[in-house]
Amino acid sequence: DENTVLNWDDGNLYYVVDQFGDAERRDELKEPFSPQTSFVIDGFAYEEMGSPDISTLEALKDALKQAREKFGTSFALYDGRIAEASSDSSMGQTINRLMGGQNLCSIQPDGTVRLNFQDEEYYRAAKYINSLYLDGTFNPENFTITSEQFKQLLEERQIFAYIGHNWAILSGYEGGLDEGAPYQLWDYPIAEGVDPKDVKLMDSYGNVGVNYATFINADTEYPDRAIGYMAFMLSDAGQIMVREGIDGLTYTLDGEGIPHPTELRREYERGPVDKLTKELGMNNAKFAWFTSNWAYSLARHLRIENEQPYYGPSLWTAKPYASWERLNVLSGIIVDTDLLAIRTQIFTLWNNALPSLYLAKTDAEFDAAYQKLISDARLLGLDTLESAYAANYKKYYDRGIR
């Protein structure tokens, strides 16, 4: 359905990079999908606590209290993307999903589309986080922690549980999520009464990549060299170098032409996740994700066993919840500058509202903050933005996208 997606209303065909392919190829994947968010715990502390049940959000609350009481943990539950309320990696959005909630662009039965902070599941997710604050297991300092302070918290094991993208922990300190390290990926705690089949995490295989672009300064003295560099990086050889490194040094090929990591690469991967990029030039994500070249598809279709030790567990943990949400993503694509300005203002409002929601002292205070978020968003043009989302939804639905 690529042409269906990429033909814009003006009749032109624009190239939007679709990260990993199309619906028809999904069954070929050896790797399930790349989750946008993970649930990570301090496994050492968990065992010392007697391995309590944390399979539900309700049980997790008790375990967080136990961790704080037993170890004096500063951050019983840490939000790894607290500054971005709309991010799939944020705790609010993740718990919304674990309560059975929808994508940021929440498609309603009548064909309307709304930002999901108006959904019942998101309300309950924010209320859950507020209850953690009232229990003393959500630390308000989470809003102001810097990346360096976060690394120190990991080193000192002052975080018991973490919700967010696993890259933050991988690059946070030596050891990352390796086997035997304190922090380990864990199955997601699902709200009581929610069927696991109704928990959906966005399947990035179906994501439409509109976040990456490469630019050359207009006044550069060497445009030919810049273009040559980009051309190489987007070639098969460049993509293989970015993803795999150098044949014989960081990978070897088997009889079927599938690359396998050398011990040198494994050694680098036991350290911070950015070490390969800084010292060997590998894993340059901006160029690896800039194109849906066959080399990147190779990574997704053939070589899950070739990924870093932490990566496989992350993928298999998330696999049962993989959700094909291309229609939601397409509904949310905005190019009109006035609409983009409205969206930016609403997202900023939403970000700024989180402290009032999460740190409310009473139910009445929480509900007042929640209603203020919705009413202020409407004053900024929420209805106009959501009308554009609904028009996108209808357009792509009529074109056969599901």
C-alpha positions as CSV (number, residue, x, y, z in Angstrom):
1,D,0.0,0.0,0.0
2,E,3.0,2.3,-0.3
3,N,1.7,4.3,-3.2
4,T,-1.6,4.7,-1.5
5,V,0.1,6.2,1.6
6,L,2.5,8.4,-0.2
7,N,0.3,10.1,-2.7
8,W,-0.5,13.4,-1.1
9,D,-3.6,15.5,-1.7
10,D,-1.8,17.7,-4.3
11,G,-1.3,14.7,-6.6
12,N,2.4,14.5,-5.9
13,L,4.2,11.5,-4.6
14,Y,6.4,12.2,-1.6
15,Y,8.9,9.7,-0.2
16,V,8.2,9.1,3.4
17,V,10.5,6.4,4.8
18,D,8.5,3.5,6.2
19,Q,10.9,2.1,8.7
20,F,10.8,-1.6,8.0
21,G,8.6,-2.5,5.1
22,D,4.9,-3.3,4.6
23,A,2.1,-5.4,6.1
24,E,2.7,-8.3,3.7
25,R,6.2,-8.9,5.0
26,R,5.4,-8.9,8.7
27,D,5.2,-12.7,8.8
28,E,8.8,-13.0,7.5
29,L,10.2,-11.3,10.6
30,K,12.4,-13.3,12.9
31,E,12.6,-10.2,15.2
32,P,9.1,-9.4,16.5
33,F,9.3,-5.6,16.7
34,S,11.1,-2.8,18.5
35,P,9.1,-1.7,21.5
36,Q,8.9,2.0,22.2
37,T,8.9,1.4,26.0
38,S,10.2,-1.2,28.5
39,F,9.6,-2.1,32.1
40,V,12.9,-2.6,33.9
41,I,13.5,-3.6,37.6
42,D,16.5,-3.9,39.9
43,G,16.6,-7.7,39.9
44,F,19.0,-7.9,42.8
45,A,16.6,-5.9,45.1
46,Y,13.7,-7.9,43.7
47,E,15.2,-11.2,44.8
48,E,16.1,-9.8,48.2
49,M,12.5,-8.8,48.6
50,G,11.5,-12.4,48.1
51,S,10.4,-12.0,44.4
52,P,6.9,-10.5,45.1
53,D,4.2,-10.5,42.5
54,I,4.5,-7.6,40.1
55,S,2.4,-8.9,37.3
56,T,-0.3,-6.3,37.8
57,L,-0.2,-2.6,38.4
58,E,-2.0,-3.1,41.7
59,A,0.6,-5.7,42.8
60,L,3.4,-3.4,41.7
61,K,2.2,-0.7,44.1
62,D,2.8,-3.0,47.0
63,A,6.2,-4.0,45.7
64,L,7.2,-0.4,45.3
65,K,6.2,0.4,48.9
66,Q,8.2,-2.7,50.0
67,A,11.3,-1.5,48.1
68,R,11.2,1.9,49.5
69,E,10.7,0.6,53.1
70,K,13.4,-2.1,52.8
71,F,16.1,-0.2,50.9
72,G,15.2,3.5,51.3
73,T,15.1,3.7,47.5
74,S,14.9,7.3,46.3
75,F,12.9,6.5,43.2
76,A,10.7,3.4,43.6
77,L,9.3,3.9,40.1
78,Y,11.1,6.2,37.7
79,D,9.6,7.8,34.5
80,G,12.3,7.8,31.8
81,R,10.5,10.3,29.6
82,I,8.6,12.5,32.0
83,A,9.2,15.7,30.0
84,E,7.2,14.4,27.0
85,A,3.6,13.6,27.9
86,S,2.9,12.5,24.3
87,S,5.8,10.1,24.0
88,D,5.1,6.3,23.8
89,S,8.1,5.9,26.2
90,S,6.6,8.0,28.9
91,M,5.2,6.4,32.0
92,G,1.8,8.0,31.5
93,Q,1.4,6.7,28.0
94,T,2.8,3.3,28.9
95,I,0.4,2.8,31.8
96,N,-2.4,4.1,29.6
97,R,-1.6,1.1,27.3
98,L,-1.3,-1.3,30.2
99,M,-4.9,-0.2,31.1
100,G,-6.0,-1.1,27.6
101,G,-5.7,2.4,26.2
102,Q,-5.1,3.6,22.7
103,N,-2.4,5.4,20.6
104,L,-1.8,9.1,21.0
105,C,-4.2,9.6,18.1
106,S,-7.2,7.7,19.6
107,I,-9.6,6.6,16.9
108,Q,-13.2,6.5,18.2
109,P,-16.0,4.2,17.0
110,D,-17.7,7.1,15.1
111,G,-14.6,7.9,13.1
112,T,-13.5,10.9,15.1
113,V,-9.9,11.1,16.3
114,R,-8.9,12.7,19.6
115,L,-5.7,13.1,21.6
116,N,-5.7,10.3,24.1
117,F,-5.4,12.4,27.3
118,Q,-9.2,12.7,27.0
119,D,-9.6,8.9,27.2
120,E,-10.8,7.1,30.3
121,E,-7.7,4.9,30.3
122,Y,-5.3,7.9,30.2
123,Y,-7.3,9.5,33.1
124,R,-6.9,6.3,35.1
125,A,-3.2,6.1,34.2
126,A,-2.5,9.6,35.5
127,K,-4.6,8.9,38.6
128,Y,-2.5,5.7,39.2
129,I,0.7,7.8,39.1
130,N,-0.8,10.3,41.4
131,S,-1.7,7.5,43.9
132,L,2.0,6.5,43.8
133,Y,3.0,10.0,44.7
134,L,0.5,10.0,47.6
135,D,2.0,6.6,48.7
136,G,5.5,8.1,48.6
137,T,6.7,5.8,45.8
138,F,6.7,8.4,43.0
139,N,9.4,11.1,43.7
140,P,8.5,14.6,42.5
141,E,12.3,15.1,41.8
142,N,11.7,12.9,38.8
143,F,10.7,16.1,37.0
144,T,14.0,17.8,37.4
145,I,16.6,15.0,37.3
146,T,19.4,15.5,34.7
147,S,20.9,12.8,32.6
148,E,24.1,12.9,34.7
149,Q,22.1,12.6,37.9
150,F,20.1,9.7,36.4
151,K,23.4,7.8,35.7
152,Q,24.4,8.3,39.3
153,L,21.1,7.0,40.5
154,L,21.6,3.9,38.4
155,E,25.1,3.4,39.8
156,E,23.9,3.7,43.3
157,R,20.8,1.6,42.6
158,Q,18.4,4.3,43.8
159,I,15.9,3.3,41.2
160,F,13.9,0.1,41.8
161,A,11.6,0.1,38.7
162,Y,11.8,2.1,35.5
163,I,9.4,2.7,32.7
164,G,10.8,4.2,29.5
165,H,12.9,3.3,26.5
166,N,15.7,0.9,27.5
167,W,18.4,2.9,25.7
168,A,18.5,5.3,28.7
169,I,19.7,2.5,31.0
170,L,21.9,1.0,28.3
171,S,23.8,4.2,27.9
172,G,23.5,5.2,31.6
173,Y,26.3,3.1,33.1
174,E,28.7,0.2,32.7
175,G,26.8,-3.1,32.6
176,G,23.6,-1.8,31.0
177,L,21.1,-4.6,30.9
178,D,23.6,-7.4,30.5
179,E,23.0,-10.8,32.1
180,G,24.1,-10.5,35.7
181,A,23.7,-6.8,35.8
182,P,21.4,-5.3,38.5
183,Y,18.8,-4.0,36.1
184,Q,16.8,-6.4,34.0
185,L,13.9,-6.2,31.5
186,W,10.7,-7.6,33.0
187,D,7.2,-8.4,31.7
188,Y,4.9,-5.5,31.8
189,P,2.5,-5.2,34.8
190,I,-1.1,-5.1,33.4
191,A,-4.0,-3.5,35.2
192,E,-6.4,-5.9,37.0
193,G,-9.4,-6.7,34.9
194,V,-7.7,-6.0,31.6
195,D,-7.3,-8.9,29.2
196,P,-3.6,-9.0,28.1
197,K,-5.0,-9.3,24.5
198,D,-6.3,-5.8,24.9
199,V,-2.9,-4.4,25.8
200,K,-1.3,-2.9,22.7
201,L,2.2,-1.5,22.3
202,M,2.9,0.2,19.0
203,D,4.6,-2.1,16.5
204,S,7.4,0.0,15.1
205,Y,7.5,-2.2,12.0
206,G,4.5,-0.3,10.8
207,N,5.7,3.1,11.9
208,V,5.9,5.8,9.3
209,G,9.3,7.4,9.7
210,V,8.8,11.1,9.4
211,N,11.2,12.2,12.2
212,Y,14.6,12.0,10.4
213,A,16.1,14.3,7.8
214,T,19.6,15.3,6.7
215,F,20.5,18.8,5.7
216,I,23.6,20.5,4.1
217,N,24.4,24.1,4.9
218,A,23.6,26.3,2.0
219,D,27.0,28.2,2.3
220,T,29.2,25.1,2.7
221,E,32.4,25.2,0.6
222,Y,32.2,21.4,0.0
223,P,28.7,20.5,-1.2
224,D,30.0,17.7,-3.4
225,R,31.8,16.1,-0.5
226,A,28.7,16.4,1.7
227,I,26.6,14.8,-0.9
228,G,29.2,12.1,-1.5
229,Y,29.2,11.3,2.2
230,M,25.4,11.0,2.3
231,A,25.3,8.9,-0.9
232,F,27.8,6.5,0.6
233,M,26.0,6.3,3.9
234,L,22.7,5.5,2.1
235,S,24.4,2.9,-0.2
236,D,24.4,-0.8,0.6
237,A,28.0,-0.6,1.7
238,G,27.4,2.4,3.9
239,Q,24.4,0.8,5.6
240,I,26.3,-2.4,6.2
241,M,29.1,-0.4,7.8
242,V,26.8,1.5,10.0
243,R,24.9,-1.6,11.1
244,E,27.6,-4.2,11.2
245,G,31.0,-2.5,11.0
246,I,33.9,-4.0,9.2
247,D,34.0,-7.6,7.8
248,G,36.5,-9.6,9.8
249,L,36.7,-7.0,12.6
250,T,33.2,-6.6,14.0
251,Y,31.4,-9.3,12.0
252,T,31.9,-12.4,9.9
253,L,29.6,-13.8,7.2
254,D,28.3,-17.3,7.3
255,G,27.6,-19.5,4.3
256,E,24.2,-17.8,3.7
257,G,25.7,-14.3,3.8
258,I,24.2,-13.5,7.2
259,P,26.5,-11.5,9.5
260,H,27.5,-12.6,13.0
261,P,29.3,-10.5,15.6
262,T,32.9,-11.0,16.6
263,E,34.1,-11.1,20.1
264,L,35.4,-7.6,19.7
265,R,31.9,-6.3,19.0
266,R,30.5,-8.2,21.9
267,E,33.1,-6.7,24.1
268,Y,32.1,-3.2,23.0
269,E,28.5,-4.0,23.6
270,R,29.1,-4.9,27.2
271,G,29.9,-1.2,27.8
272,P,27.7,1.9,27.3
273,V,25.5,1.6,24.2
274,D,27.2,4.6,22.5
275,K,30.7,3.2,22.7
276,L,30.4,1.5,19.3
277,T,29.4,4.8,17.7
278,K,32.1,6.9,19.4
279,E,35.0,4.5,18.9
280,L,34.1,2.4,15.8
281,G,31.5,4.6,14.0
282,M,28.8,1.9,14.2
283,N,25.2,2.3,15.1
284,N,24.9,5.8,13.7
285,A,21.1,5.8,14.2
286,K,20.4,8.9,12.2
287,F,21.8,7.3,9.0
288,A,20.7,3.8,9.8
289,W,17.1,5.0,10.2
290,F,17.2,7.5,7.4
291,T,16.4,4.9,4.8
292,S,14.6,1.6,4.6
293,N,17.5,0.1,2.7
294,W,17.7,-3.6,2.4
295,A,20.6,-3.7,4.9
296,Y,18.3,-2.4,7.7
297,S,15.6,-4.8,6.5
298,L,18.3,-7.6,6.8
299,A,18.6,-6.7,10.5
300,R,14.9,-7.1,11.0
301,H,14.3,-10.2,9.0
302,L,17.4,-12.3,9.4
303,R,19.5,-11.7,12.4
304,I,17.9,-11.2,15.7
305,E,20.6,-13.4,17.2
306,N,23.1,-10.9,16.0
307,E,21.8,-8.1,18.2
308,Q,23.2,-6.9,21.6
309,P,22.5,-9.2,24.5
310,Y,19.9,-6.9,25.9
311,Y,18.0,-6.6,22.7
312,G,16.5,-10.0,22.3
313,P,14.8,-10.1,25.7
314,S,13.4,-6.7,25.1
315,L,11.8,-7.8,21.8
316,W,10.4,-11.1,23.0
317,T,9.0,-9.5,26.2
318,A,7.1,-7.0,24.1
319,K,6.0,-9.3,21.3
320,P,2.6,-10.4,22.7
321,Y,1.5,-6.8,22.8
322,A,2.6,-5.7,19.3
323,S,0.0,-3.5,17.7
324,W,-0.2,-2.6,14.0
325,E,-1.1,1.1,14.3
326,R,-0.3,2.6,11.0
327,L,-3.7,4.1,10.6
328,N,-3.3,5.9,13.9
329,V,0.1,7.2,12.9
330,L,-1.1,8.4,9.5
331,S,-4.1,10.1,11.1
332,G,-1.7,12.2,13.2
333,I,0.5,13.5,10.4
334,I,0.2,17.3,10.2
335,V,2.0,19.5,7.6
336,D,0.0,22.7,7.8
337,T,2.0,25.4,9.7
338,D,-1.0,26.7,11.6
339,L,-2.0,23.3,12.7
340,L,1.6,22.5,13.7
341,A,1.6,25.6,15.8
342,I,-1.6,24.5,17.5
343,R,-0.2,21.0,18.1
344,T,3.0,22.4,19.6
345,Q,1.1,24.6,22.0
346,I,-1.2,21.8,23.1
347,F,1.7,19.4,23.7
348,T,3.5,22.1,25.7
349,L,0.4,22.6,27.7
350,W,0.1,18.9,28.3
351,N,3.7,18.6,29.4
352,N,3.3,21.5,31.8
353,A,0.1,20.0,33.3
354,L,1.8,16.7,34.4
355,P,3.1,18.1,37.7
356,S,-0.4,19.3,38.7
357,L,-1.8,15.9,37.8
358,Y,0.8,13.6,39.3
359,L,1.4,15.7,42.4
360,A,-2.2,16.5,43.3
361,K,-2.9,16.3,47.0
362,T,-6.6,15.3,46.7
363,D,-9.0,13.8,44.3
364,A,-10.7,17.2,43.8
365,E,-7.3,18.8,43.1
366,F,-6.5,16.1,40.5
367,D,-9.9,16.4,38.8
368,A,-9.6,20.2,38.6
369,A,-6.1,19.9,37.0
370,Y,-7.4,17.3,34.5
371,Q,-10.4,19.3,33.5
372,K,-8.2,22.4,33.2
373,L,-5.9,20.6,30.8
374,I,-8.9,19.7,28.5
375,S,-10.5,23.1,28.6
376,D,-7.2,25.0,28.1
377,A,-6.4,22.7,25.1
378,R,-9.8,23.5,23.6
379,L,-9.0,27.2,23.9
380,L,-5.7,26.6,22.0
381,G,-7.5,24.9,19.1
382,L,-7.9,21.3,20.1
383,D,-11.1,20.9,18.1
384,T,-9.5,22.3,15.0
385,L,-6.5,19.9,15.4
386,E,-8.7,16.9,15.9
387,S,-10.8,17.7,12.9
388,A,-7.6,17.5,10.8
389,Y,-6.8,14.2,12.4
390,A,-10.3,12.9,11.6
391,A,-9.9,14.1,8.0
392,N,-6.6,12.2,7.7
393,Y,-8.2,9.1,9.2
394,K,-11.1,9.2,6.7
395,K,-8.7,9.7,3.8
396,Y,-6.5,6.8,4.6
397,Y,-9.4,4.6,5.7
398,D,-11.1,5.2,2.4
399,R,-7.8,4.3,0.6
400,G,-7.9,0.9,2.3
401,I,-5.4,1.4,5.1
402,R,-6.3,-0.6,8.2
